[in-house]
């Protein structure tokens, strides 16, 4: 019985480690105060699994959403979410052009790249995103900002969605990362 429990535990540990291998990662994130606004700067990392890469090479567009939220910290109750914001990206490979296309779904801006690494790098570099005007932040309150990358598997073609549900190669999202905001001087 003990041996069975050990084998089961090792199998779960292996699957958990394997599942995180392809997850997006928040490498660095911060907010700075510029011109009376809280500005988000973040460096992300996307790790495509072999199955996700194969789907991409076959023309299936992949979608990610970068969720950002500002929370006011409270001592005697749950933190209060002041605002939520999402940056959305679509990544697609065009075989005829031999190009990768990144579309910012928020602005409609489209950029083409000759390599997958260059396309992922654009999605991974978040700069100068206005979170909130400093005048809307209480001077005596404490705030934190959180960021999370979510792979939007519900936007995959329906036949592929059924394969994604329990497959660790499609768990391409990150965990939440939080940090405190700087005080306005």
C-alpha positions in Angstrom: 0.0 0.0 0.0 2.8 2.4 0.9 4.5 1.7 -2.4 1.3 2.5 -4.3 1.0 5.8 -2.4 4.6 6.6 -3.2 4.2 5.8 -6.9 0.9 7.9 -7.1 2.7 10.8 -5.3 5.6 10.7 -7.8 3.2 10.6 -10.7 1.3 13.6 -9.5 4.6 15.5 -8.8 5.9 14.7 -12.3 2.7 15.8 -13.9 2.7 19.1 -11.9 6.3 19.8 -12.8 5.6 18.9 -16.4 2.5 21.1 -16.5 4.5 24.2 -15.4 7.2 23.7 -18.0 5.2 25.5 -20.6 3.4 28.1 -18.5 3.9 31.8 -19.2 6.1 33.5 -16.6 6.2 37.0 -15.1 10.0 37.8 -15.0 9.7 41.4 -13.8 6.8 43.8 -13.1 6.6 47.2 -11.5 4.6 50.4 -11.5 6.2 53.8 -11.7 4.7 57.2 -11.3 5.2 59.4 -14.4 3.4 62.6 -15.3 0.7 62.0 -12.6 -0.1 58.4 -13.7 0.8 55.0 -12.4 2.5 53.3 -15.4 3.0 49.5 -15.7 6.3 48.0 -16.9 6.6 44.2 -17.2 8.8 41.6 -18.8 7.1 38.3 -19.5 8.2 35.0 -20.9 6.1 32.7 -23.1 7.0 29.0 -23.3 5.2 27.2 -26.2 4.8 23.5 -25.8 5.4 21.3 -28.9 1.7 20.8 -29.3 1.0 24.6 -29.2 3.8 25.2 -31.6 2.5 22.6 -34.0 -1.0 24.1 -33.9 0.5 27.5 -34.5 2.6 26.3 -37.5 -0.6 24.8 -38.9 -2.3 28.2 -38.9 -4.2 28.0 -35.6 -4.2 31.4 -33.9 -3.2 31.5 -30.3 -4.6 34.1 -27.9 -3.3 35.5 -24.6 -4.8 37.9 -22.1 -2.6 39.8 -19.7 -4.9 40.7 -16.7 -3.9 43.7 -14.6 -5.6 44.6 -11.4 -5.2 47.4 -8.8 -6.2 46.6 -5.3 -6.5 48.8 -2.2 -5.2 46.9 0.8 -7.5 46.9 3.8 -6.7 45.8 7.4 -10.0 44.4 8.5 -11.5 43.1 5.3 -10.6 41.6 1.9 -8.6 43.8 -0.4 -10.8 45.9 -2.6 -10.3 45.8 -6.3 -10.2 49.3 -7.7 -9.8 48.5 -11.3 -9.2 45.6 -13.7 -7.6 45.9 -17.1 -6.8 43.3 -19.8 -4.2 43.5 -22.7 -5.1 40.9 -25.4 -2.7 39.5 -28.0 -3.3 37.2 -31.0 -0.4 35.2 -32.4 -0.7 33.6 -35.8 1.7 32.0 -38.3 1.1 32.7 -42.1 2.7 29.9 -44.1 2.4 31.6 -47.5 4.3 34.6 -46.1 6.5 32.6 -43.8 5.7 35.3 -41.2 4.4 35.5 -37.6 1.8 38.1 -37.0 1.0 39.6 -33.6 -2.2 41.6 -33.3 -2.9 43.8 -30.2 -6.6 43.0 -29.8 -7.0 46.2 -27.7 -5.7 48.7 -30.3 -5.9 46.6 -33.5 -2.2 47.2 -34.2 -0.7 44.4 -36.3 3.0 43.6 -36.6 4.8 41.0 -38.7 7.9 39.1 -37.7 10.2 36.6 -39.5 10.8 34.5 -36.3 8.7 33.2 -33.6 11.2 34.5 -31.0 10.8 38.1 -32.2 7.0 37.8 -32.2 6.9 36.4 -28.6 9.4 39.1 -27.5 6.9 41.8 -28.6 4.1 40.2 -26.5 6.5 39.7 -23.6 7.5 43.4 -23.3 4.8 45.5 -21.7 5.8 49.1 -21.5 4.1 52.4 -20.6 0.6 51.0 -19.9 -1.3 53.5 -17.9 -2.9 51.8 -14.9 -4.6 54.8 -13.1 -4.3 58.5 -12.7 -2.5 59.4 -9.4 -5.3 61.8 -8.5 -7.7 58.8 -8.3 -5.5 57.2 -5.6 -6.0 58.0 -1.9 -2.8 59.4 -0.4 -3.1 57.5 2.9 -4.1 54.1 1.4 -1.8 51.3 0.4 -2.2 49.7 -3.0 -0.9 46.6 -4.8 -0.9 45.7 -8.5 -1.3 42.2 -9.8 -0.6 40.8 -13.2 -1.4 37.4 -14.7 -1.0 35.9 -18.2 -3.9 33.8 -19.3 -3.8 31.5 -22.4 -7.3 31.8 -23.8 -7.9 28.2 -24.8 -11.7 28.8 -25.3 -10.7 30.7 -28.5 -9.1 27.6 -30.1 -11.1 25.8 -32.8 -13.7 23.5 -31.1 -12.1 20.2 -32.0 -8.9 21.3 -30.4 -10.6 22.6 -27.3 -11.6 19.1 -26.3 -7.9 18.0 -26.4 -6.7 20.9 -24.3 -8.8 20.4 -21.2 -6.5 17.9 -19.3 -3.4 18.2 -21.4 -0.4 19.8 -19.5 1.1 20.9 -22.8 -1.7 23.4 -23.1 -1.5 24.9 -19.6 0.2 28.1 -21.0 -1.0 30.6 -18.3 1.0 32.1 -15.4 0.2 32.6 -11.8 -0.7 36.0 -10.3 2.3 38.2 -9.4 1.6 41.1 -6.9 3.7 44.1 -5.8 3.1 47.3 -3.8 2.7 50.6 -5.7 5.0 53.5 -5.0 3.7 56.4 -3.0 3.1 59.8 -4.7 5.5 62.4 -3.4 
